[in-house]
């Protein structure tokens, strides 16, 4: 009988040890990265990824309220990754636009040089 109590107690402790705490830090991080992505222009350049990140973060918050912390953590991590993708897509678009503007200036200068009359 004593062995049964020991096994039951060990199982109860093991179950408590595997419980995932509320992912408050991850939710805060994901929220911050979403705001950074918005500042980087993701609203215009990566709206699908940005909205996906927002939706997953809200779902993570709902799961936390329901004490489904493992699922909340997974959703918050996915929200972070989606926000980072939106941020990178936005920065890539901004960089490409800047490169295109520089190339257009170079092309204009080349045309001016080749059409300039020689004296």
N, C-alpha and C positions, 0 to 999 in steps of 0.2 A: 504494500500500500504506500509506503514511504517513497518507493521508487517512482510510483505513478505521480505523486505530488512534485517530485523533483523534475520529472520530464515535463509535466504541465507548466511548472514555473519557468523552466528553460525555454519552452515554446513561447510563453507569454512575453518573456524578455526579448527573445529573438524577433517577435512580431513588432514590438515597440521600437527596437533598434533599426528596423527597416523603414520606418515611417519617414516620409519626406517632409521636411519643414516647409512652411509657406515660402514661396519663392519671391519674397519682397524685393530682394536685391536685384534679381533678374528682371522683374517687372519694371523697376525703376530704371535700370540700364536700358531696357528695350524702349521705354518711353523717351528717354534722353536721345537715343539714336534716331528714333522716329522724328523728333524735333530737329535734330541735325540734318536729317534727310530733307525735311521741309525747307530748311534754310538754304540747303544746297540746290534747291529748285526742283525737287522730286515731284512736286505737285504738277508741274508742267511736263517734265521729262520722263518720269517713271510713275505715273499715277496708279497703274495696276498694282505694281509691287508695293507702293506706299499704302494703298488701301488694304491690300492683303495683310500687311504688317499691322495696321490699325485694328483690323477685324480680329486677328489672332491675339493681339494684346487684350482687347476687350473680352474675348473668349477666355483668356487666361485669368483675367480678373473675376469673371463669373465662376470659373472652376475653383478659384481660391475661396470665394464666398461659400461654395458648396463643400469646401474642405477636400477637394480632389487635387491635392497639391502636386502629385506626380504628373497628372495631365496638365495642370496649370504651368508647371515648370517647362514641360515640353513645348507648350504653346508659346510661352514667353520667349524661349530660346528661338523658336521658329520666327517669331515676330522680329526679334533682333536681326536674324539673318536676312529676312525679307527687307527690313529697313536698310541694312547695309547694302544690299543689292540695289535698292532704289537710289541710295546715296551715290554709289559707284556709277550707275547708269547716268545719273544727272551730271556728275562731274565729267564723265566721258563725253557727254553731249556738249557741255560747256567748253571742254578742251578742243573738241573737233570744230566747234563753231569758231573758236579763237584761231585755230590753225587755218581754217578756210579764209578767215578775214586777212590773216597775214599773207597767205598765198595770193589772194586777190590783190593786195598791195604790191607784192613782188611782181606780179604779172603787169600791173599798171606801170610800175617803174620801168620794167623791161620795154614795154611799148613806147614809153616816153623817150627812153634812151635810143631806141632804134629809129624812131621817127624824127629825132632832133636833127635839124640841119647842121652840117659841118661848116665851119668857117675857115 
